Amino acid sequence: MKERLSVMMLAARGTVYKVILLIAVTGIVQAGLFYWWMMRSISPDDIWLVNLESGMTDSHVVFAAAISFVILCAILSLNGCSFGSKAIYTFRRLSVSQKEVLCCWAVYNTLAVLLFWMSQILIMLGLCGMYKAVAPILCEQSGVPASNLPFGPQTVYIAFYRHKYLHSLMPMAEISRWIRNVILLGSLGICTATFSNSVRKGKKGIAIFVLVTVTLGMFCASVGMFEVDIVSGLIALGAGVGSGAIALGGVEDEAYI
């Protein structure tokens, strides 16, 4: 067990600070975009348009998350494309097989994607809190009664049901979306790990490109779109299982020599 943890720590050494920095920068950018949207949208004529759901769309915070997601996948995929002498020495010292290294890399990458997912939920909740706290102040500065703001006790709860991105991040009671997200999570961890494994062997890893494209195109879906969950989940499952099986079949269950 200690040997596997050491391998995961080696995987984390090359990316953990980059992932944390990416999450922090993403949160700052999204907060800035959302605040700018409130600044330019609150006016006596358009106050009825200034609701939480439109803010999540019109402020382009979802677009910022998509860019960060692509960068995250690139960071994880490129990690381990070549092992230096220190890494090889560590593997030899720990007597871990090549298959074990691949599996540990996949587990770590899955945890990194999970961290990004959870951070986005927290950031979106933070933006909801910003709307509740800052929008009334901006209303007063614009000469608009804060009571005109479409915000009530259930606004955040309703937004996470009706807005595609918010609902897909935290699907509430929609079981099919939770299952799809878990499949995406595991498949992303596997495909990013198998990409670096393929590069080390001079091969091309295309599964991660397919999976990133599917995630960008099909992650956001309205409540009740069961068919989207099925299609995207099956594609993700195929990409993850397929690339994992091919990668494990192409490496020997032997220690590094």
Backbone torsions as a table, in degrees:
resi	resn	phi	psi	omega
1	MET	NA	-42.1	179.8
2	LYS	-63.4	-34.5	179.6
3	GLU	-64.2	-41.8	179.8
4	ARG	-66.0	-40.7	178.2
5	LEU	-63.1	-36.2	178.4
6	SER	-65.3	-38.4	177.5
7	VAL	-66.0	-41.4	178.0
8	MET	-64.6	-36.3	176.3
9	MET	-65.1	-35.0	176.4
10	LEU	-66.1	-39.4	176.8
11	ALA	-65.0	-39.3	-178.4
12	ALA	-69.9	-29.9	-176.0
13	ARG	-57.1	-35.5	-176.2
14	GLY	-86.0	-11.0	-172.7
15	THR	-134.5	-20.9	-168.0
16	VAL	-59.1	-42.4	-179.6
17	TYR	-69.4	-34.3	177.7
18	LYS	-65.9	-41.9	179.9
19	VAL	-65.1	-44.9	179.4
20	ILE	-63.2	-42.7	178.1
21	LEU	-63.0	-41.6	178.9
22	LEU	-61.0	-44.5	179.5
23	ILE	-62.3	-42.9	-179.5
24	ALA	-64.6	-46.3	180.0
25	VAL	-64.1	-40.6	178.4
26	THR	-60.2	-45.2	178.8
27	GLY	-61.8	-42.0	179.4
28	ILE	-64.7	-45.1	179.6
29	VAL	-62.9	-44.7	-179.0
30	GLN	-65.5	-39.3	177.4
31	ALA	-64.3	-41.0	178.4
32	GLY	-64.4	-43.0	179.1
33	LEU	-63.4	-41.8	-178.1
34	PHE	-68.6	-40.4	178.5
35	TYR	-65.5	-40.8	178.9
36	TRP	-63.5	-37.9	177.2
37	TRP	-61.9	-43.7	178.8
38	MET	-64.0	-40.2	-178.6
39	MET	-60.4	-43.0	-174.6
40	ARG	-91.7	-9.6	-175.1
41	SER	-100.3	-27.1	-176.4
42	ILE	-79.6	112.5	178.5
43	SER	-153.2	160.8	-179.4
44	PRO	-58.5	-30.1	-176.0
45	ASP	-83.6	-29.7	-172.3
46	ASP	-115.6	15.9	-175.3
47	ILE	-60.2	-29.9	-178.4
48	TRP	-70.8	-16.6	177.8
49	LEU	-87.8	-12.6	-174.4
50	VAL	-85.7	77.5	175.8
51	ASN	-116.8	165.1	-172.8
52	LEU	-62.0	-41.0	-177.2
53	GLU	-67.5	-43.9	178.0
54	SER	-65.5	-32.4	178.2
55	GLY	-64.1	-40.0	179.0
56	MET	-63.6	-30.4	179.5
57	THR	-86.1	-51.8	-173.1
58	ASP	-72.6	-20.8	179.9
59	SER	-82.6	-8.6	177.7
60	HIS	66.8	24.5	176.7
61	VAL	-68.0	-28.2	177.9
62	VAL	-68.9	-39.4	177.5
63	PHE	-63.4	-40.2	177.2
64	ALA	-62.8	-39.5	178.0
65	ALA	-65.1	-38.2	179.7
66	ALA	-64.4	-43.0	178.1
67	ILE	-62.6	-43.7	179.8
68	SER	-64.3	-36.5	178.2
69	PHE	-62.7	-43.2	178.2
70	VAL	-62.9	-42.7	178.5
71	ILE	-62.9	-40.7	178.2
72	LEU	-59.5	-46.8	-179.8
73	CYS	-63.1	-36.6	177.8
74	ALA	-65.9	-43.3	179.2
75	ILE	-59.6	-47.0	-177.3
76	LEU	-70.9	-37.1	-178.0
77	SER	-69.4	-38.0	-177.0
78	LEU	-80.3	-15.1	178.7
79	ASN	-71.5	120.1	179.2
80	GLY	90.3	12.4	177.0
81	CYS	-65.7	-21.8	173.5
82	SER	-146.8	132.6	179.2
83	PHE	-97.1	126.1	176.8
84	GLY	-78.1	178.7	-177.5
85	SER	-63.9	-33.7	179.9
86	LYS	-65.9	-41.5	179.3
87	ALA	-65.1	-45.5	179.3
88	ILE	-60.7	-40.6	178.6
89	TYR	-61.4	-41.2	179.0
90	THR	-63.1	-44.2	180.0
91	PHE	-62.7	-41.0	179.1
92	ARG	-64.6	-42.4	-177.8
93	ARG	-65.4	-36.9	-178.7
94	LEU	-83.9	-12.1	-178.9
95	SER	56.6	43.6	177.1
96	VAL	-95.8	144.1	-179.5
97	SER	-80.6	166.3	179.1
98	GLN	-64.9	-34.3	177.2
99	LYS	-66.6	-38.6	178.6
100	GLU	-65.5	-39.5	177.4
101	VAL	-61.4	-44.6	179.6
102	LEU	-61.8	-44.1	-179.5
103	CYS	-65.9	-41.3	178.5
104	CYS	-64.7	-38.3	177.7
105	TRP	-62.7	-42.1	-179.4
106	ALA	-65.6	-40.7	179.1
107	VAL	-63.9	-45.4	179.7
108	TYR	-62.4	-45.0	-179.8
109	ASN	-61.9	-37.4	176.9
110	THR	-61.8	-43.2	178.5
111	LEU	-64.6	-35.9	178.4
112	ALA	-66.4	-41.7	177.3
113	VAL	-66.2	-39.4	176.8
114	LEU	-60.3	-41.7	178.1
115	LEU	-61.1	-42.2	178.1
116	PHE	-64.1	-42.8	179.1
117	TRP	-60.3	-50.6	-179.6
118	MET	-63.1	-36.6	179.5
119	SER	-64.9	-36.5	178.6
120	GLN	-66.9	-37.4	176.0
121	ILE	-61.7	-45.8	-179.9
122	LEU	-65.3	-40.1	179.3
123	ILE	-64.7	-42.9	179.1
124	MET	-64.2	-39.5	175.6
125	LEU	-64.4	-36.9	176.5
126	GLY	-63.9	-38.8	177.8
127	LEU	-66.9	-35.7	175.0
128	CYS	-62.4	-42.2	176.9
129	GLY	-64.7	-37.9	176.9
130	MET	-62.0	-42.7	178.9
131	TYR	-60.0	-44.5	-178.6
132	LYS	-65.7	-36.5	-174.9
133	ALA	-87.3	-39.7	-171.1
134	VAL	-92.8	-36.1	-176.6
135	ALA	-56.4	-43.1	177.3
136	PRO	-61.1	-36.2	178.5
137	ILE	-65.8	-43.0	178.5
138	LEU	-66.0	-32.4	176.7
139	CYS	-62.9	-46.2	179.9
140	GLU	-62.8	-39.6	178.4
141	GLN	-66.1	-27.9	-179.9
142	SER	-93.0	0.8	-179.6
143	GLY	76.8	24.7	-179.7
144	VAL	-110.5	129.9	177.2
145	PRO	-59.9	129.2	-179.7
146	ALA	-62.4	-22.5	179.4
147	SER	-66.6	-16.7	179.2
148	ASN	-78.1	-12.3	179.6
149	LEU	-65.9	134.1	178.3
150	PRO	-79.9	71.7	-179.3
151	PHE	-137.6	126.6	179.8
152	GLY	-137.5	-174.3	-177.0
153	PRO	-60.2	-29.5	-176.1
154	GLN	-103.2	8.4	-173.9
155	THR	-60.8	-47.7	-178.4
156	VAL	-64.8	-43.6	179.8
157	TYR	-60.2	-44.6	-179.7
158	ILE	-66.9	-39.0	-179.8
159	ALA	-61.3	-38.4	179.7
160	PHE	-73.4	-9.8	173.5
161	TYR	-95.1	-38.0	-170.8
162	ARG	-95.1	-28.4	-178.6
163	HIS	-84.5	131.4	-173.1
164	LYS	-59.0	-46.9	-176.3
165	TYR	-69.8	-45.7	179.8
166	LEU	-61.3	-43.4	-178.3
167	HIS	-67.8	-35.3	179.8
168	SER	-72.9	-30.9	174.8
169	LEU	-67.0	-45.3	-178.5
170	MET	-134.6	88.9	-170.3
171	PRO	-71.0	5.4	177.9
172	MET	58.1	-117.2	-175.1
173	ALA	-94.7	6.4	-177.5
174	GLU	-85.3	97.4	-173.4
175	ILE	-62.4	-40.3	-177.4
176	SER	-61.3	-35.0	179.5
177	ARG	-71.8	-37.8	175.8
178	TRP	-61.7	-44.7	179.7
179	ILE	-62.9	-44.0	178.1
180	ARG	-59.8	-42.7	-179.2
181	ASN	-64.9	-40.3	178.6
182	VAL	-64.7	-40.6	177.2
183	ILE	-63.3	-44.4	176.8
184	LEU	-58.9	-43.7	-178.0
185	LEU	-59.3	-51.9	-179.6
186	GLY	-65.7	-40.0	-178.6
187	SER	-67.3	-37.1	177.1
188	LEU	-64.3	-40.2	177.2
189	GLY	-63.0	-42.1	-179.8
190	ILE	-68.7	-47.1	-174.6
191	CYS	-67.9	-35.4	176.6
192	THR	-67.9	-35.0	178.4
193	ALA	-71.7	-41.1	-179.1
194	THR	-71.4	-25.4	177.5
195	PHE	-63.1	-50.5	180.0
196	SER	-63.8	-35.1	177.0
197	ASN	-63.8	-40.5	179.1
198	SER	-66.0	-42.2	-180.0
199	VAL	-62.5	-41.1	178.8
200	ARG	-60.7	-28.1	-178.6
201	LYS	-97.7	8.7	177.8
202	GLY	75.8	20.7	179.9
203	LYS	-110.5	173.8	179.4
204	LYS	-104.8	132.4	175.9
205	GLY	-108.5	108.2	-174.9
206	ILE	-100.7	-11.9	-174.8
207	ALA	-60.9	-40.0	-177.6
208	ILE	-66.5	-33.4	178.4
209	PHE	-67.5	-41.0	177.0
210	VAL	-63.3	-44.3	-176.2
211	LEU	-68.4	-40.4	177.8
212	VAL	-63.8	-41.7	178.7
213	THR	-62.2	-44.9	179.2
214	VAL	-63.9	-41.8	-179.8
215	THR	-63.6	-45.5	179.3
216	LEU	-63.5	-37.5	-175.1
217	GLY	-84.6	-25.6	-170.7
218	MET	-126.7	0.5	-178.4
219	PHE	-65.3	-46.8	-178.7
220	CYS	-80.7	118.6	178.7
221	ALA	-149.6	146.9	-178.9
222	SER	-69.8	164.1	178.4
223	VAL	-62.3	138.6	176.8
224	GLY	89.4	-1.5	-179.4
225	MET	-84.7	71.4	-176.0
226	PHE	-61.9	-36.6	-177.6
227	GLU	-65.6	-33.2	177.3
228	VAL	-67.3	-41.2	177.7
229	ASP	-62.0	-41.2	-178.7
230	ILE	-65.4	-50.0	-176.0
231	VAL	-64.8	-50.9	-178.7
232	SER	-65.5	-36.8	178.5
233	GLY	-66.0	-41.3	179.4
234	LEU	-67.1	-41.2	178.0
235	ILE	-63.0	-44.6	179.3
236	ALA	-63.2	-41.9	179.4
237	LEU	-63.2	-42.3	178.2
238	GLY	-63.6	-42.7	179.9
239	ALA	-65.2	-44.1	-178.5
240	GLY	-67.7	-51.0	-178.4
241	VAL	-66.0	-42.5	-178.4
242	GLY	-63.8	-49.4	-178.6
243	SER	-67.5	-35.8	178.1
244	GLY	-65.7	-43.3	-179.6
245	ALA	-65.8	-42.2	179.4
246	ILE	-64.3	-43.0	-178.6
247	ALA	-66.0	-44.8	-179.7
248	LEU	-67.2	-31.5	178.0
249	GLY	-74.6	-18.4	-177.6
250	GLY	-97.7	-1.2	177.8
251	VAL	-117.8	148.6	-179.6
252	GLU	-86.4	144.7	178.0
253	ASP	-82.5	59.2	-178.5
254	GLU	-130.6	156.4	176.7
255	ALA	-72.3	157.9	175.3
256	TYR	-66.6	134.7	-179.2
257	ILE	-124.1	NA	NA
